[in-house]
Amino acid sequence: MVNGFSLIVAVPEPLGDSMAQEKILIVDDEVVVAEDIRRQLRSLGYLVVGVVSSGNDAVRLAGEHRPDLILMDVKLKGPIDGIDAARTIHAEYGIPVIYLTAFSDEDTLERARQTLPLAYLIKPFVSSDLRAALELALFRYRVSRIAEQRGRWLDAVVQSMGDAVVTVDPLGRVTLLNPAAEQLTGWSQSDALGKAIQEVMVILDPKLRTPVPHPALHALGTPRPSRPSARPFLLIDRRGEERLICDSTAVIQDERGTASGVVLVFRPAAIV
């Protein structure tokens, strides 16, 4: 804030010698501090797309320039502070934030944590601290974006598969049905979510017509790689219709090797 006016600088800067191409938005109402950060970022090869001093201007420029990262001062003058601005930006644009703050009290940190920042920088900081925080934050953000993209790709594959796919959690409750599974079981995913797999997939011995251990629950009890069925099962769908199916199961394990769920893939079995 200079003589009662908000500071806004929104002219992209030339890149330095570094190969880094990431765009950074600076939000700080201390003019001297903001200019020092701008110079440091330029020397590190980052592109500064704007320097603003208010939360409202930060939200506006974030929407206009879509930076890769925002350096956000926690304490800003005006109707919204840095934490409120970061919350709005995260909700509307998903842009990550590093907080700049001279305040480290627990209440402020708790409010800040709720907005899921990538890092904090406590003022005053040196260039090496800024560089390390930027590199770590941008790396974490790239990794999370890759994971999100892979998740969307995997979801598209599962939803388009001709085979039926059902996933369950460690307690045997349904967490996903793809369209093919909805058709074979007669359950919509919205109705099946959270229900016991035995209720959604009623499976019998095809000759004796007696209940058999459910393959998904059996896999949870004996974690191992993908297992195709040695024989078909009789599936009774929600409408009471019967069909033979063959299946394979795969246990999903977490980083400790503990079963965190099961993927069950099945299709109508050929009648011999």
FIDODO-155869 format. One record per residue (C-alpha): residue in three letters; x, y, z. Coordinates in steps of 0.2 Angstrom, whole numbers, padded with zeros to 4 digits, always signed. Layout:
BEGIN
AlaXYZ...
# end
This chain:
BEGIN
Met+0000+0000+0000Val+0008+0016-0006Asn+0000+0033-0001Gly-0016+0024+0001Phe-0015+0015-0016Ser-0013-0003-0019Leu+0003-0008-0027Ile+0001-0018-0044Val+0015-0022-0055Ala+0009-0035-0069Val+0022-0034-0083Pro+0031-0050-0086Glu+0049-0050-0084Pro+0063-0057-0095Leu+0070-0074-0090Gly+0087-0075-0082Asp+0101-0087-0087Ser+0092-0102-0079Met+0082-0114-0089Ala+0067-0112-0077Gln+0051-0106-0085Glu+0039-0106-0071Lys+0028-0091-0068Ile+0027-0083-0051Leu+0015-0071-0043Ile+0021-0061-0028Val+0009-0055-0016Asp+0016-0043-0002Asp+0011-0026+0004Glu+0029-0022+0009Val+0036-0013-0006Val+0054-0015-0002Val+0052-0034+0002Ala+0042-0037-0013Glu+0055-0029-0024Asp+0069-0039-0016Ile+0059-0055-0019Arg+0056-0050-0037Arg+0075-0047-0040Gln+0079-0063-0032Leu+0067-0073-0043Arg+0073-0064-0058Ser+0091-0069-0054Leu+0085-0087-0052Gly+0077-0087-0069Tyr+0059-0087-0064Leu+0046-0076-0073Val+0037-0064-0062Val+0020-0061-0069Gly+0015-0048-0056Val+0018-0040-0039Val+0002-0035-0030Ser-0001-0029-0012Ser-0019-0035-0009Gly-0029-0051-0008Asn-0042-0045-0020Asp-0028-0041-0033Ala-0020-0057-0030Val-0036-0067-0034Arg-0039-0056-0050Leu-0021-0058-0057Ala-0021-0077-0052Gly-0036-0079-0064Glu-0028-0068-0077His-0011-0075-0078Arg-0013-0093-0070Pro+0005-0093-0063Asp+0013-0109-0058Leu+0016-0104-0040Ile+0011-0089-0029Leu+0022-0082-0015Met+0009-0075-0003Asp+0011-0064+0012Val+0000-0070+0026Lys-0004-0053+0033Leu-0011-0041+0020Lys-0021-0025+0022Gly-0038-0024+0015Pro-0054-0034+0016Ile-0046-0051+0014Asp-0029-0057+0020Gly-0017-0069+0012Ile-0024-0084+0019Asp-0042-0080+0013Ala-0035-0075-0004Ala-0025-0092-0005Arg-0041-0101-0001Thr-0051-0093-0015Ile-0037-0095-0027His-0035-0114-0023Ala-0054-0116-0024Glu-0056-0107-0041Tyr-0039-0111-0050Gly-0030-0124-0040Ile-0014-0114-0040Pro-0001-0119-0026Val+0005-0106-0013Ile+0020-0103-0003Tyr+0016-0092+0012Leu+0028-0078+0017Thr+0026-0073+0035Ala+0034-0065+0050Phe+0020-0072+0061Ser+0022-0090+0067Asp+0008-0090+0081Glu-0002-0106+0081Asp-0019-0098+0076Thr-0011-0091+0061Leu-0002-0107+0056Glu-0018-0117+0059Arg-0028-0106+0047Ala-0014-0107+0034Arg-0013-0126+0036Gln-0031-0128+0031Thr-0027-0120+0014Leu-0014-0134+0010Pro+0001-0123+0006Leu+0016-0131-0002Ala+0028-0122+0010Tyr+0031-0108+0022Leu+0045-0095+0022Ile+0048-0086+0038Lys+0054-0068+0036Pro+0067-0062+0034Phe+0074-0076+0023Val+0090-0077+0012Ser+0091-0081-0007Ser+0096-0099-0003Asp+0080-0102+0007Leu+0069-0095-0006Arg+0077-0105-0020Ala+0076-0121-0010Ala+0057-0118-0005Leu+0053-0114-0023Glu+0062-0130-0030Leu+0054-0141-0018Ala+0037-0134-0019Leu+0037-0134-0038Phe+0043-0152-0038Arg+0029-0158-0026Tyr+0016-0149-0037Arg+0023-0157-0053Val+0022-0174-0044Ser+0005-0171-0038Arg-0001-0166-0055Ile+0006-0181-0063Ala-0003-0192-0051Glu-0019-0183-0054Gln-0017-0185-0073Arg-0013-0204-0071Gly-0028-0205-0060Arg-0039-0197-0073Trp-0032-0208-0087Leu-0034-0224-0077Asp-0052-0219-0073Ala-0055-0216-0091Val-0048-0234-0095Val-0058-0242-0082Gln-0074-0234-0087Ser-0072-0238-0105Met-0067-0257-0102Gly-0079-0270-0109Asp-0075-0281-0094Ala-0084-0278-0077Val-0073-0270-0064Val-0077-0268-0046Thr-0066-0262-0032Val-0068-0264-0013Asp-0060-0257+0002Pro-0051-0268+0016Leu-0068-0271+0024Gly-0076-0278+0008Arg-0086-0262+0004Val-0089-0257-0014Thr-0079-0242-0019Leu-0081-0242-0038Leu-0092-0251-0052Asn-0088-0247-0070Pro-0103-0247-0082Ala-0100-0265-0087Ala-0101-0270-0069Glu-0117-0260-0067Gln-0125-0269-0082Leu-0120-0286-0076Thr-0124-0284-0057Gly-0140-0273-0060Trp-0133-0260-0047Ser-0129-0242-0051Gln-0113-0236-0044Ser-0122-0223-0033Asp-0133-0237-0025Ala-0119-0249-0023Leu-0105-0238-0015Gly-0102-0242+0003Lys-0112-0258+0002Ala-0105-0275+0006Ile-0098-0284-0010Gln-0109-0300-0005Glu-0124-0289-0007Val-0120-0281-0023Met-0112-0297-0031Val-0122-0313-0025Ile-0112-0328-0030Leu-0116-0346-0030Asp-0109-0363-0034Pro-0116-0365-0052Lys-0120-0384-0049Leu-0125-0384-0030Arg-0132-0367-0030Thr-0125-0364-0013Pro-0115-0349-0007Val-0096-0349-0010Pro-0083-0339-0002His-0083-0322-0011Pro-0067-0320-0022Ala-0065-0302-0017Leu-0066-0307+0002His-0055-0322-0001Ala-0042-0311-0009Leu-0042-0299+0006Gly-0038-0314+0017Thr-0024-0321+0007Pro-0015-0306-0002Arg-0007-0312-0018Pro-0005-0307-0037Ser-0019-0307-0049Arg-0029-0324-0049Pro-0040-0330-0062Ser-0054-0342-0057Ala-0052-0360-0059Arg-0070-0362-0063Pro-0085-0350-0066Phe-0097-0344-0053Leu-0116-0341-0054Leu-0120-0322-0052Ile-0137-0317-0046Asp-0140-0299-0051Arg-0151-0286-0043Arg-0165-0291-0054Gly-0164-0309-0050Glu-0157-0314-0066Glu-0143-0327-0067Arg-0127-0329-0077Leu-0111-0338-0077Ile-0096-0327-0074Cys-0077-0330-0074Asp-0066-0318-0064Ser-0049-0313-0058Thr-0044-0303-0043Ala-0029-0292-0038Val-0025-0286-0021Ile-0021-0267-0019Gln-0007-0265-0006Asp-0001-0249+0002Glu+0018-0244+0004Arg+0019-0256+0020Gly+0012-0271+0010Thr-0004-0271+0019Ala-0020-0275+0009Ser-0030-0258+0006Gly-0042-0266-0006Val-0046-0278-0020Val-0049-0276-0039Leu-0061-0289-0046Val-0063-0290-0065Phe-0076-0302-0072Arg-0085-0306-0088Pro-0099-0318-0094Ala-0091-0336-0094Ala-0092-0346-0110Ile-0105-0360-0109Val-0097-0376-0113
# end
